[in-house]
Amino acid sequence: MKVLVTTGSTVVPIDQVRLISNIFTGKTGTIIAEYFFSQGDNVTLITSNPKLVTISDFRLGVIPFRTYDDLLYEMEKEIKGGAYDIVIHSAAVSDYKVTDVYTRNEDGTLSLVDKDKKISSTHNSLFLEMKPTLKIIDLIRKPWGFTGKLVKFKLEVGISDEELIKIAKKSRQTSEADYIVANCLEWSHDYAYIINRKGNYIHVSRDNIAVKLWRALI
């Protein structure tokens, strides 16, 4: 089987030297990619953290990315031209991008700051205008035309397992995914739920996510 896995975190720029990112390293997705490869699958890994890859084999394709735009470009290129059977999208994608930066004047009004350079550190305060990014997971079926098996990841914070499962079921449907892997930040290092199209779910330890996904998909 030909498998595409995404993992790691995207960054969005504030100015030419400052960035906004998230806390995720890409460890889970890397483990998944390496496990599928170890089972004989043809795997390509798109990752923000290629240093985590422990398999030194040219047959395991590794494509690095850094920014949200990088990931969007690489995924579209691979999915449209790669003839993949499975896409496992575990990358933690930026939900917002910075469109403008403002500073407050003495009279209380806001003035636009040039973010195409390094913003001066002399400003007493800065205000970021942020707008939603495209949901990459929702582009995979349409308009990119992927017809294989799709796995989505969903993370929430501060809710019960029952609430998480309910949210994850709806999220899977929105993206037309075959499976969704859902967990909460508070216990994301311990376990997750894997939910299928029928709404059935299993509780799996973090260490077994790769094995359970492989068995479900392959």
Order of alpha helices (4+ residues) and beta strands (2+ residues): beta-beta-beta-alpha-beta-beta-alpha-beta-beta-beta-beta-beta-alpha-beta-beta-beta-alpha
